[in-house]
Amino acid sequence: MAIHAMIDLETLDTGVNSVILTCGAIKFDPLSDADPYAEMYHRIDVDEQTAMGRTVDDGTIAWWGTQPEEIWQEALGDEDRVSVDEFIRDLQRWVVGVDVIWAQGYGFDITIIETLLTQKGHNKPWNFWNLRDSRTLFQLMPKDPRKAMNFAAHNALEDCRAQAKCVQFCYRELGIIKG
């Protein structure tokens, strides 16, 4: 059985060098209804990233201000932040054995992580041919399966969990029997 993983970021910009607020990741089996497992969640040091020249956008900060308080507090609060090096070390360990990496959209979550890895002198812990875009998969369905779910959007780990469950739904609906 191939191991699939979903990765999601919350950020302070939409560009490839954005400051990462939080990263959620979860492993799952797209061919079953089993709950996702092996969660990873980090709140990454913002000051360290800005000192590295990573970007912050005023419009994105204003957007965070429109979100429910518990969501922006989780993303922007100062408690329990880890260093960039600790985040990278944990991510590299976590992806060992993962065959397929999913993210919501091409060129955002994975690209931002890859620029951070490159900036810190690390190789990518995945191959480009193992990357998948859940947004494209969801658009193949008559209705976006996320719309039928009740979850705390813009919490990176909750987004991962919901997106992984939606990939499972799409595989089932599309009759995909091999991962």
C-alpha positions in Angstrom: 0.0 0.0 0.0 1.3 3.4 -1.0 1.4 6.0 1.8 -0.1 9.3 0.9 0.3 12.5 2.9 -1.5 15.9 2.8 0.4 19.1 3.7 -1.1 22.5 4.3 0.4 25.8 5.3 -1.0 29.0 6.8 1.2 32.0 5.7 1.7 35.7 5.9 1.9 36.2 2.1 1.0 34.3 -1.0 4.4 34.4 -2.7 7.0 31.6 -2.8 9.1 33.3 -0.1 6.2 33.8 2.3 6.6 33.5 6.1 5.1 30.3 7.2 2.9 30.6 10.3 1.8 27.0 10.6 2.3 23.7 8.8 0.0 20.7 9.2 0.6 17.3 7.7 -1.2 14.0 7.9 -0.8 10.6 6.4 -3.7 8.7 4.9 -4.8 5.8 2.7 -6.8 7.2 -0.3 -8.3 3.8 -1.0 -10.1 3.4 2.3 -12.3 5.3 4.6 -9.8 4.9 7.5 -9.1 8.1 9.4 -6.0 9.9 8.6 -3.1 9.2 11.0 0.4 10.3 11.9 -0.2 14.0 12.3 2.5 16.6 12.3 1.8 20.2 13.2 4.2 23.1 13.8 3.9 26.7 14.5 7.1 28.2 13.0 9.1 31.2 14.4 8.0 34.2 12.4 10.8 36.6 13.6 13.4 34.1 12.4 11.8 33.9 9.0 11.5 37.6 8.5 15.2 38.0 9.5 15.9 35.5 6.7 14.1 37.9 4.3 10.9 35.8 4.0 8.0 38.0 3.0 4.9 39.4 4.7 2.0 41.0 2.8 -0.2 43.7 4.4 -3.2 42.4 2.5 -2.7 38.9 3.9 -2.4 40.3 7.4 -5.7 42.3 6.8 -7.3 39.1 5.6 -6.3 37.2 8.8 -8.1 40.0 10.7 -11.4 38.9 9.0 -11.1 35.4 10.3 -12.7 34.1 13.5 -10.6 35.0 16.5 -9.7 31.4 17.5 -8.4 30.8 13.9 -6.2 33.8 13.7 -5.0 33.4 17.3 -3.9 29.8 16.5 -2.1 31.0 13.4 -0.6 34.2 14.7 -0.1 33.6 18.4 3.4 33.5 19.8 3.2 30.4 21.9 4.9 27.1 21.1 6.8 28.3 18.0 9.7 26.2 16.7 12.8 27.2 14.9 13.0 26.9 11.2 15.7 24.2 11.6 13.5 22.2 14.0 10.6 22.4 11.6 12.8 21.2 8.6 14.3 18.4 10.7 10.9 17.1 11.8 9.4 17.5 8.3 12.3 15.5 6.7 11.8 12.7 9.3 8.0 12.7 8.9 8.1 12.3 5.1 10.3 9.2 5.2 8.3 6.4 3.6 5.7 8.7 2.1 5.0 7.8 -1.5 2.6 10.6 -2.6 2.4 14.1 -1.3 -0.8 16.1 -1.7 -1.4 19.8 -1.2 -4.4 22.1 -2.0 -3.3 23.6 -5.2 -0.2 23.6 -7.4 2.5 26.0 -6.5 1.6 27.2 -3.0 2.2 25.0 0.0 4.9 22.7 -1.5 6.6 25.5 -3.4 6.8 27.7 -0.2 8.3 24.8 1.7 10.7 24.1 -1.1 12.0 27.7 -1.2 12.5 27.5 2.6 14.4 24.3 2.3 16.6 25.7 -0.5 17.2 28.9 1.5 18.5 26.8 4.4 20.6 24.6 2.2 18.5 21.4 2.3 17.4 19.1 -0.5 13.7 18.5 -1.2 12.6 15.3 0.7 10.3 14.3 -2.2 10.4 13.9 -6.0 8.4 16.2 -8.2 6.6 13.2 -9.8 5.2 12.2 -6.4 3.3 15.5 -5.9 -0.4 15.8 -6.3 -2.9 18.7 -6.4 -6.1 18.0 -4.4 -7.8 21.2 -5.8 -7.7 19.7 -9.3 -9.1 16.4 -8.0 -11.9 18.1 -6.2 -12.9 20.1 -9.3 -13.5 16.8 -11.1 -16.4 16.2 -8.8 -19.9 17.7 -9.5 -19.6 19.6 -6.2 -16.5 20.4 -4.2 -16.5 17.8 -1.4 -15.1 20.2 1.1 -18.4 22.2 1.0 -20.2 19.3 2.6 -17.8 19.2 5.6 -17.8 21.1 8.8 -14.2 21.9 9.8 -12.1 24.7 11.1 -10.9 26.2 7.8 -7.5 27.9 7.9 -6.1 25.7 10.7 -3.4 23.9 8.8 -3.9 20.5 10.5 -7.7 20.7 10.2 -7.4 21.6 6.6 -5.2 18.6 6.0 -7.6 16.2 7.7 -10.5 17.5 5.7 -8.6 17.5 2.4 -7.4 13.9 3.0 -11.0 12.8 3.7 -12.1 14.5 0.5 -9.4 12.7 -1.5 -10.7 9.4 -0.1 -14.2 10.5 -1.1 -13.1 11.4 -4.6 -11.2 8.2 -5.1 -14.3 6.2 -4.1 -16.7 8.3 -6.2 -14.4 8.1 -9.3 -13.9 4.3 -8.8 -10.2 4.6 -8.3 -9.0 1.2 -6.9 -5.2 1.7 -7.2 -3.3 4.5 -5.4 
